[in-house]
Amino acid sequence: MVPLLLIIALLSVTGTFVESASNKTVCDEEPSNDQCNQYGCVQQPCSILCGQSSPYDRCTQQCNSSTCNSMVCTSSVNSCLQECPSGGICKSFGCDANDCNQKCKGGDCGVMMCASSSNCEQIDGSVMICHSKSCRQVCGSGKKCNMTCSSDVQNRCIQRCLGECFYQCDIQPVEKCQLECVSGNCTKIESPTSPKPTSKATDKPTTSKATDKGIGARQMGVLVSVAFSLMFAFVAFV
């Protein structure tokens, strides 16, 4: 009975350590002026979280030579800087702070998302999804970037492109959507909320004619059958 309890206790402790290692919430330096700096993690992969346990005025998150499943700043943070330098693997960025700044600085970057923040600026990420009040993406030369602004955006949605860019803006009015194609190759993707073009008037007569032609052929066949029946009846009577 004692060995069994000992095994259970060891498994519980091990599970706790694994969980704490995979979710990093501590600061790598003593917070000064309500600022928390986090630089990757020793045990990988990990998720770097800021502002969950304690609110900070500013969080700096850098996935340095690490594999980071996610970097997250919560709404308790006023401003957040998230960076993925060369050597880092950043599968996702998530920012709910008041002011968000996300940068892919040579690392392997996945989806960058800003939620209910006031302002979100993202640089050189392959995929950006923005629900903030204001969104801006800068895509540098030689980069391939996708930007989607949801209908939650209130003020503006800007993509400044010097590389290969895909841009979708779901907000109204459309004047708030700005695609600045400086020197790149830009593709504007139609928003699913945009009004769809109606069918052309010239298409309807074509369908209508085809239908009328089919009905006319059937009517002609009936008339021919009736005529032959009358002829046979007349010959048999004579």
C-alpha positions, 0 to 999 in steps of 0.5 A: 500500500505504501509503495502505491501511495509513493508512486501516486505522490511522485506522479503528482509532483512530476505532473506539477513540474511539467505543467509549470515548465510548459506554462511560463508566467514568471518574469526573467528579471525583477519587475521594475516600474511595473514592467515584466520581461520574459525571454523564452524558456529552458524546458521546451516547448512552452507557452509564455504568459504575461499578466495572468497572475499580476497586472503589469503596465508593460510586458516584453516577450521574446522567444529567444532560441526557443520553441514557443507554442504561444506568447500571450498578453492578457487584458490586465497589461497596458502595453505588450511587445512580442518578438520572435528573433532569429532562432525562435519558433513562435507558433502563435502570438496572442495579445489582449493588452490595450496596446499590442506590438508584434514583430517577427524578427527573423524567427519562424512565426505562425499566427499573430492575433490581437483581440480586444485591444485598442491598437495592434501593430504587427510587422513581417508576420505571415498571418495576422488576424485582428479584432482590435479597434485599430489594426496595422500590418507592415510587410517588408520586402521579400516577405509574404503576409496575410492580413484579416481585419474582422468586423469588430475593428472600429477605426481603421485596418491598414496593410502597408506592403513591400512584399507579397501581400494578401488583404481582407477587410470586413469592416464598414464603411470600406473607407476604413480599409486601407491597402498601401501597396508601396512596392509589393505584389498585393491581392485584395480578398473579397470579404464574405460580408461584401454584397454579392453581385446580382445575376445579369439580366441577359442570363435570364432569357437564356434560361427561359428560352431553354425551358420554353424550347423543351415545353414546345418540343413536348407539345409538338410531339403530342400533336403529332401523336394525335394526328396519326391516331385520327388518320388510322381511325379514318382508314379503319372506318373506310 
